[in-house]
């Protein structure tokens, strides 16, 4: 598998075609949104499909910022992957994963902040509604509040359409040499991070997800 074919496989290009979100995912989200509106919640996607190039921009920008703070490559890597994925390994590449908020709520500043989804946060009503109803439409939270779960930190906004993302996940793990892919891409820092650290990332961050998304 050459580099371009490998990249196309990683980002699910064959499945997406010219669409940013598969029709099946869009239909399921629209049905869920219509139900939520009846309960006074306006589900709004703030981030859906994300291209490889966009993820690379995010990664490189963060790498340069932390590099200026005199962190070493392994420390920079660890800092970035608290919330951001290495380009090519983002679930947002597939078009099955959505960052969702309630646009009818009153809020200011950054929206993708865990505390805004709990207690008296502006999106706590939405989070409660999603916990009770998202499964009816095929969606599940990806990075749960589970202290035993390795990898990315808790993201109460990140939901995945299970029927499609589960298939992509299995293809991802079984058919692709991700470590080899990351080494041949123009991603800042990949030539400075150890094989052991990349292996740990692939094992913990890619597999440290809601168990319902693996079956």
RAGIBEL-V312628 format. One record per backbone hydrogen bond with DSSP energy under -1.0 kcal/mol. NH is the residue of the N-H (numbers start at 0). CO is the residue of the C=O. If there is no record, write none. Layout:
BEGIN
[[NH/CO] [NH/CO]]
END
This chain:
BEGIN
[[5/1] [6/2] [7/3] [8/4] [9/5] [10/6] [11/8] [12/7] [15/11] [16/12] [18/15] [25/21] [26/22] [27/23] [28/24] [29/25] [30/26] [31/27] [32/28] [33/29] [34/30] [35/31] [36/32] [37/33] [38/35] [39/36] [40/35] [43/100] [45/98] [46/98] [49/91] [54/50] [55/51] [56/52] [57/53] [58/54] [59/55] [60/56] [61/57] [62/58] [63/59] [64/60] [65/61] [66/62] [67/63] [69/66] [70/65] [75/71] [76/72] [77/73] [78/74] [79/75] [80/76] [81/78] [82/79] [83/79] [88/85] [92/89] [93/90] [97/158] [98/46] [99/156] [100/43] [102/41] [104/101] [112/110] [115/112] [116/113] [117/114] [120/117] [122/115] [123/120] [126/122] [127/123] [128/124] [129/125] [130/126] [131/127] [132/128] [133/129] [135/132] [136/133] [137/134] [138/133] [139/159] [141/157] [145/143] [148/145] [152/81] [154/142] [157/154] [158/97] [159/139] [160/95] [161/137] [161/159] [164/160] [165/161] [167/163] [168/164] [169/165] [170/166] [171/167] [172/168] [173/169] [174/170] [177/175] [180/176] [181/177] [182/178] [183/179] [186/184] [189/186] [191/188] [197/193] [198/194] [199/195] [200/196] [201/197] [202/198] [203/199] [204/200] [205/200] [207/203] [208/206] [209/141] [212/209] [213/210]]
END
